[in-house]
Amino acid sequence: MKNVYIASLEGGEGKTTAAIAISSKYKSVGYMKPIGDNPAYIKKKIVDYDALLFSNLLGLQAEKISLGMHHSKIMHNYKDALKELRKRYEEIGEKEIFIFEGGESIWKGASLNLDMKSVCNEFDAMPVFVVTGDENEIKDKVSFISSMEAWIIFNKVKNYDELKEFAEENGVKVAGYVPEIKKLRLTKVSYVVEKLNGKVVAGNEGIANYFDGVFIAALSASQIKRHPDFRKKNKLIITGGDRSDAIAACIEENTSAIILTNNIIPSSNILAKADKAGIPLISVRPDTYTIASRVEKLPRPIMADEEEKLKEIEKMAKVSI
């Protein structure tokens, strides 16, 4: 069985996307993410979003894929975390390929022996780094990775042939690339509702809408309508719940949802307008600045039911391990 460890030098480089691309090339695949980092609450249990995805994709038990979210709980639950990982690995059984997905850094979990080096040594796994960024950032990362025995997958790059040549000149093996996939930029409104602990007060029919960019409606209604970002499609709008003029202006076709801050719910005629348009109004307690910061920092997982995204990755990724 071939074992690989999907790693990155920082968060948000596309490890899960690469894992999906790799898994699509094999008939039987095992998967584990030793430490989860994005909790979902399913039937009173905490499960990592990526664990849910691969549970659905590969027919594995989601609660078995990760040992936990936090160091303290993993330490409390298991005397030897690496031994527990080995036990679960053997329970999944023999596959053509087994994928371990790491955290946002290669040293995450080192105190538990769950970091990249420890897992690769235990399971004789090949490190595969996913790399993205501008050209200079990528070359810096490639140069750093060249000191290790590892492979690279480039993600969201335009000049792949040039970067591949640079990597190979530096002694780094290249496993392929994943191009920019526009669908992967889209996020379901329902996911944001869950992560912000929001309450949908109107437009519930649009909860499955997708959004791309975020627009903070802090201007007057007339200024909002003239702003170039307001005219963009699939936008998520954040504004104060007391800004009835701004909310009314934002209930338009190109709006995916509106987050209402400060726990203020607008008048019934505004709610009725949102219901008619099918645009969710989501009430949250914190202020606009706090919510905007939280939304910006939210990881954007691929959900278990997002088959179109999975098909796009399978179709467009050029990866061979």
Secondary structure, DSSP 8 states (H G I E B T S, - for coil): -EEEEEE-SSTTS-HHHHHHHHHTT-SSEEEE-SS--SEEEETTEEEEHHHHHHHHHHT--HHHH-S-SSHHHHHHH-S-HHHHHHHHHHHH---SEEEEE--SSTTTTGGGT-SHHHHHHHHT-EEEEEE-SSHHHHHHHHHHHTTSS-EEEEES-S-HHHHHHHHHHTT-EEEEEE---GGGG-EEHHHHHHHTT-EEEE-GGGTT-EE--EEE--S-HHHHHH-GGGGSSSEEEEEETT-HHHHHHH-STTEEEEEEETT----HHHHHHHHHHT--EEE-SS-HHHHHHHHHH------TT-HHHHHHHHHH-EE--
